[in-house]
Amino acid sequence: MGAEPDTMRLTPDGSQLFVVSSASTVCAVSTADLSVESVISLPGDSMGVASGIAMSQDGSRLFVATSGGVAVISTADRSVTTLDLTTTNFAVARDGKTLYALAQGGAANTGAGASDASTSDASTSGTNTGWSLQVWNVDDGTHQDVAVTVTGSKDSSGSDSSSGTSSNSADLSSTPSTITGLAASGDGGTVLLDAQYSQSDALLAVNTSTGAATSLATFSVGYLAALSSDGTELYLPSTSLHSVLQANVDTQDVQVFSVDSAARILGFALSGDGSRLVVRTSAGSHLFDTATGSELRGLALNEPDGYLSRDGGEMYSVSAATGSAAGSGSGSDSGSASATGGSAQIEVRLAKADGGSVAVGSVAYDGAGASDGSVDVKSVVVGTAGAADGKVYVLAADGSASSGSSSGSSGSSDGGSSSGSDSADAAAAGRLIVVDLTGGREALQKADSTGSSRSWGGVVAVAVIAVVLIALVIWLCLNPQILRGLAAARSHPTTNTKPNSVNRNGAKRSSSNSNRAKPSDAKPRGIQPRVAQSSGAHPNAKRRTSSDQPAGTQDRSDLQK
């Protein structure tokens, strides 16, 4: 990918990747075979990553801020035109035909009620912020300036306090230190800006014709903002970093939903279709449904939470790793995770967004810096296809050329870039890696099916026992003799509890006589064991007298008694 690759953008149809370097080139890559179709020269060195690069909603134009002006690249024929504008502070209309830039001072004061830059009566006429909105016509390179004026002196909307206190509100009567363009409405009539004041930032909705601005909410740092791929929804951290502000760019409606009162928001990740949002915090991450603002699941710190698939069904994290040590993936393409001290690897973690197992895989990095394991993950882009066949594109480069305090990016990154500077003589080419997730999905399916089979095993065992019991009951019901025997056993216990009976003459018989069964009363059921009768002799046998018995023997009838 040439020297010093820094970030990349994917066209909406997923067919082309544009890799922007920190120098003055852009590589156009075909995602079909990862071939470099062309190397585009810029009018100067690239000036930034986050706000300095933008793509139109239809993917027809790529905008790159350089030291020689804003380069406008046609994604169709790779031609370049340059706007005479040296800034990274701009927002692009969805059709790519208009660019909105912010400049300090020098604007014609055409804002509502603002006669000059010293106007401060905010309650009646609005306050000139000292900044101007430049509206650029991309086709002919012309622009007009409109002064930005704010109505009202203070604002506390969007704060976490239900009482509406202004302890964290922005003083809109003062001049903001910086104004950053965030997004433009579909009709081009409104631009949302981040105005940085001393205590907090204000989300301003600016009329592009008059420059009149109204504050929609106050929030924390604007570099954590996330915009949906269709340009309609903007996500910002609240002033306390405990809640998320969701602003509709077209209607300017702002919704607030809580995340974690005990943790601070560190970044966001949106699915390609904008249906799901991952909010990364210092205590883990949370997955939200953007339509309802409801939380779908909480994520542990070691779960993949950096990126979401197009349909929000899968979650990924990507990091540089050395052996078993790995840094965490960055939620922003301007972050990096560095690994040092051995052979470098790029580690990818995959999980389904609704829970289950986590698949972990890695690929050896063979570019510069691989020998000592010093590799930075510069940018990660998720393919536009759904979870079934989407891919992940990873841009990595040698991190050994960094100096100064760049070691602070080792291990994990929260979206910030390294503070070190690159040595010009050590710049090395980076690598673009495509990660095919098929193997990871198969591993997840196998792991989850194994877990399901174990849980189903217990269910099956209980079902088998229940069937056996039911069959036993049915078998007993079909064998009345067994039931009658069990009933008789319960009604005739071994100990005698039967009361004395009464004979025909009305006289009581002793219980011993009544319990003695007569031979004629016995009604054998089936095969009965042969027992000696109470008379002690066979009917046809000759009765022996006591005189016939041998000496020393006992009469059998006595034994039978």
N, C-alpha and C positions, 0 to 999 in steps of 0.2 A: 504493500500500500504506500510505498514511498517513505520519505523521511517525516518523522514527527506526526503521524496520524493522530487525530485528536477526537473526532466525533463523526457521526454519520446520520443520514436521514434516508428513510425508505419511502418510495412513492406509494400512494394509496393502493395501487393495484398489485404491489409487491414484486414488480418486475425489475426494479432498479434500486441499487444502493449508491448513495453519493457519500464518499468518505472525504471529509475535510481535514486537511493537515494544519498544523500550527504555522506552517510556512506559507506558500503561495500557490498551492495546487489542490485540485479536487479530483478524485478518482471516481469515474462512473463505472459501476460494476453490474454485470448481469447476474441476477440471482439464479438463473437457470443452470449455469455452469461455473459461476464465480470467476468468469473471465473479465479482465479489465478492458472495457470497450474504448475508453478514452481517458486521457489525463488533461484536465482543464486548467489553464493558467489563470490566476487571479491578478487583478491590478495592483495588489500589494499583499503583505502578510495578513493572515487572518487575525482579527482583533479579539475575538471572543468565541465562546461556545454556546452558552445558554441563550442569552438574548440576541447574540450576534448572528444566529443562523435560523432561518425560518423557511417553510415551504408552503406554497399556496394550497388551499383546500383541495383543488382538483389535481394537484401534483404537476402542474405545467411549468412552474417556476420555482427555483431555489434561490434564496437571498442569503448572501454571505457578507458580513461586515469586514472590510479590510482597511489597511492604512491608506489605500488609494481610493477609497469610496466604497459604496455598497454595490457589490457585484450581483447582477441579476442573470441567472443561468437558465436557459431554456432546456428543460429535461428532454425535449424531443430531438433537437439538433445540436445541443451542447454549446450553442452560441452564447456570448457574454456581452451584456451592456452594463455600463457603470453609471450609477447615480452620484452626483457631486455632493456626497454626504458622508462625512467621516464620523460615525457614531455606531455604537452597538445598541443604542436605545431606540428601538422601533417596534412597531406591530404591523402586520400585513393583513390587508383585506382578504376575505376568503377566496375571491376570484383572482387574486394576485395582481390586480390592475392598479391598486392604490397602496401606498405605504405611508404610515403615520409615524413621524419621528418627533422627538422632544428636544428642544433646545432652550438654553437659559438666556433670557433677555432678547432684545432686538426685535420683538414682534410688534406688529401694528395692534394697538389696543382697541380691538373691535369687540371685545367681550361685553356682555350685558352690563351696562352701568359703570364700566371702568373707563374713566377719562384719561388716566395716566397711571404709571406704575406706583405712584404713591397713594393711590386710593385705598383707604382702610376701613371705610364705613360698611362693614360686611352686612349689617342688618338691613340696609336699604338697597345697596347697589352691587354688592359682591366685591371680593378682594382680588386684585391682580396678583398672581402667584410669582411673577417674575419669570415664568416659563412660557414658552409658546409651543403650539402644536403645528408642526409642518405637515401639510397634506401634499404628498408627491404623486404626480401622474407618472406611472412607471413607463408607459408607452413613449411619451415625449420628453421625460426627464424634467418637467417643470414642477413648481410647487408654489403654495401660498402659505403665509404664516397667520396664525390666529392666536391671540393671547388667551391664556387659560385663566379664567376667573372662577372663584369659588363663592357660592352663596352660603352665608352662615359663618359663625365665628368658632364654634366648637361642635364636636360630634362624638357621640358615644354609642352609636348604633352598632350592633353586632358584638358588643362586649359581653362577657360572661355574666355580668351582674344584672339580675332581673330588675333592680331598682333604677337602672339607667344612669348610674354614677359615671362621672367623666374622669375618674382617676387615671384611666388608661387612654383617654380620648386624645385625638389630635387637635392642636390649636390651629384651626384652619385660617385664622386671621394672619398668621405668620407665613413667611416664605418657606416652602419645603426645601430641604437640602438637595434632594434628587427626585425626579419624576421618571418613572419607567413605564413604557408601554407594555400592556399585558395582552389585550385582545380587542378585536373590532367586531361590531355587530354585523349581521348578514347584509343589511342594507347600507352599511357604511356610514350611518348617521351618528353612531355613538362609538367611542373608544373608551375602554376601561383602563385606568392608569393606577399605578402604585406611587402615591406621594408620600415621601419619607419625611416625617416630622421628628421632633426631639424625643417624644415619649413613645410614639407608635406610628404605624403607617395608616394611611387613609385610602380606601378604595374609591376612586373618583370616576364618575361617569361623565364624560365630556362630550358635548355637542360639537361635532366636527365642523359645523358651519359658523357657530357663534363663539365657541370656546367656553361657553357657560358650563360649569362643572358642579355637580352635586355629589355629596359624600354618601356612599351606600353603606359603609361599615368601616370600623377600625380593626386592624389585624396586626399580626406580628410580621416578621421578615418576609419580604416578597419573593426572595429567591427560592422559597419552598413552594411557590405556586405551581399548580398543575392545570393544564388546559386539555379538555377532551379533544379527541382527534377531529371531531366535526366542528370544533370551535364554539360550541354553545354553552358549555359549563366550565366554570372556573372554580378551583378549590384553593383555599387559603387557610393558614393556621390562625386561630383566634389570638387575641392579645396575650392570653394566659398560656397559650400553646396546649390547652387541654381539649379544645373543641375545633371543629372544622366549619368554615364558612363556605357555603355552596352558592355561587352567584351565577344567575343566568345572564349571559352576555346580551341576549336580545331583549329580554324584558326587564333586566336589572333587578329582578327579585332575588333576595338573599335569604337563605335558610341556614339555620345553625343546628348541628347535631353533636352531642357529646361523644367523646372517645374514652379518655381515661384521666380522671382527675388527679391520679397519683403519678402520672408520667408526662413527659414532654414530647410533642410531635417533632419528628426528625425528617420526615419526608413523605411523599405520596407516590403511588403507582396506580395507573389506570389501565383497565382492559381496553383493547382496541376499539370495541364498540361503545365504551363509556358506561357499561352497565354495572361494573363493579370497581370499587376503590379500595386499595390497601393503604392504610394509614400506619406508618412506621413510627413507633414511639420508643422511648428509652427503656420501657419494660416489656417490649414485645410489640406485635403488630395486630391490627384488627382489619377484618374484611367486611366491607359495607356494600349494601345494595344502594346504588346512587339514586334510584327512583323513589325509594321510600325513606332512605336514611337509616334503615335498620341494620344492625350488626348481624352478619351471618355466622361468623366464628372468630374466636380469638386465636392468635398464633404465638407459639413459643419463639424465643429468640433464635433458636437453631433451625426453625422451619423455613422453607423457601418463601420469601416474601418480597423479593425485589421487583419482580415483573409478573405480569398476567398475560395469558393468551388472549387472542382476539375476542373470544366469546366469554372470557372470564372463568372458564372451566378448569384451567391449569395454572399453577404458580411455579415460578422459577427463581433461583438465585444463582449468580455466576461470580466466581472469584478466582484469583490466582492462588495457587497452592504449592507447597514444597513438601513432599512426602505426605504426612498425615496432618500437617498444619495448614490451615486455610483461612483466608480472610473472608469477611462477609461481603455479599454482593451489594452494589450501590443502587439506590433507588433512582438516581439521576445519572444521565449519561455523562455528566461532567465529573463524576466521582471516579475513584480508582481504588483497587485493592491490591496491595503489593505483597509479594512473597520473596523472601531472601534466604540464602544459605544452602542451596542445593538445586537439583534438577527441577525445572519449572513445569507445572501442570496447570491446566485450566479446568476447574471443577464446576460441575453443574448439578444442582439439586432440583428435583422435579416432584411435585405432589399435586393431587387433585384438590381443587379449591374447597370441596365439601368435606375434606378429611381423608383419613386413610394413611397408608404407608408413605414413606419418602424414598425415592430412588436417587442414588448418588452415583455419578459417573465422572470420569476425567479423561482428558486427552493431553498427551505430551506436547509441550510448546517447543518448537524447533527453531524459533527466531533468535535474534540477538538478545542476549541476557539469559538465555536458557541454561548456560553452563553454571552460572552462579545463582540461578533461581530468581533473579531480579526482573520481575515482569509486572507491568501495570495493565489492569483491565480498563481500557479507556472508554469504551462505549458498548452498550448492549441494545439490540433492537429485536423485538419479537415479530415474527412473520405475520402477515395479514390474514393467513388462512385460519380456520378454526382449530380447536384443540386436536382434532383427528389427524391433521397432517401439517400443522404449523411447525416452523423451524425457529431456532434462535441464532442470531448472528452476533458474534463476539469480536470486537476490535481490541487487540492487545499489542503492546509494544514494550521494548526494553526500558526498564526503569532505572538502570544503573547510571544513566547520564544526568540524573537529577542531582542537584546539590542544595546547599542551604539546609532548610528544615523539612525537606521532602520526606524524610523518614517518618514523619508524623502520619503519613497516609498508610503505613504498614498495618496489616491486620484487618482493619475494617474502615469503611468510609461512609459518611452520612451525606454524600452528595457534594461535598466540597472538593476542590481541586488542590493538588499539591502546591505548597507555597514556595517550593524550590524553583530554581531556574535551570534550564537545559543548557548544556555546553554545546556550542555550535559544532565543535569538532567530534562530538560523540553521538550525534544524531544518527539513529539507525532506523531501518525500515521496520514497519510493523506487520502484523499478520491479521488477516480477516479469516475467521473460523466460522464455519456453519455447523451447527449442532443438530444432528438428526435425532429426534426424541423417540424414535420407534422402539429402540431397545429399552429405554426407560419406562415407556408405557407398558411394554410386555412384562417387565419386572414388577411394576405396580399391580398389574392384573393378577400375576401369579401370587404375589404376596397377599393381596386382599382376598383372593379366592381361597388361599390356604387358611387364612384367619376365619373366613366365612365357613369353611368346611369344619373347622374345629368347633365353632359355635353351633353349627347345625348338628354335629355329632351328639352333643348333649340333648338337643331337641329330639333327635331320633331315638335316643335311649329312653327318654321319658315316654315317647309315643309307643315304643315296643312294650314297655312295662304296662302301660294302660291297656293295650290290646290283649296282653296275656291275662290281666285281671278280668277284663270283660269276657274273654273266652271261657275262663274258669267259672264265672257266674252263669254263663249260658249252659255250660256242660252240667253244672249242678242242677239247673232247672230242668234239663232234659233227663235227669236220672232221679225220679222221685223216691226210689228206694233208699238212696244215699241221704236224701233230705229227711225221709221218715226216720232213718236210723239216727241221724244227728238229733232230730227232735225227740226221739225216744231216749237218747242218752241224756238229753237235758232234763226230761221229765222223770227219769228213773235213775237217780244218783245211786252211788254204791252204798251210802249210809241210809238206813231205814228211817224215813220220816213219815211213812204212811200211817194214818190213824187206825185204831182197831175197827174191824168190820163187824157187821151184824148178820147173824145167820137167819135162816128162814123162820126160826121160832122166835125171833126177836131178841135172842141172847147174844151178848158180845162174845166174839172169838178173840183169842189172844193174837197179838201181832205176829208172834212167831209161827203160829199155825196158818195164819192168813197169808204169810209171805212164802209158805212152802208150796211150790207149784206142783200140781198133779201131773202124772205122765200124760193123761188124756188131754190136759189143757195145752200142752206144748204143740205149737204149730210151726214146724221147721220151715225156714225160707231157704230154698236152694239146698246146697250140700251142707249138712250139719256135722260137726265132729261127733264121733261115737263116744258116748258117756255111759257109765254104769247107771242103771235105773235104781230108783229108791228102794225097790224090793230086794235088790242085791242078787237076783238069780235070773237065768234065762227061763222063759215060760216052759220049755220042753226039758229043762235039766231037772235031775233028781235032787231034791232038797237034801242037803247034808245036815245031819244033826251034830251037836257038839261032841258026841261020842265018836263020830267018824273022823274028826280032825286029828291030825298028828299032834303029838305032844309039843308043847312050846309054841304053838301057833294060835292065832286069834281069829275068831269067826269073821269072815269077809264082810258080813252084814254090819258088824260093829265098825269095821274100818270104813265102810261106806257111810255109816252114820257119822 
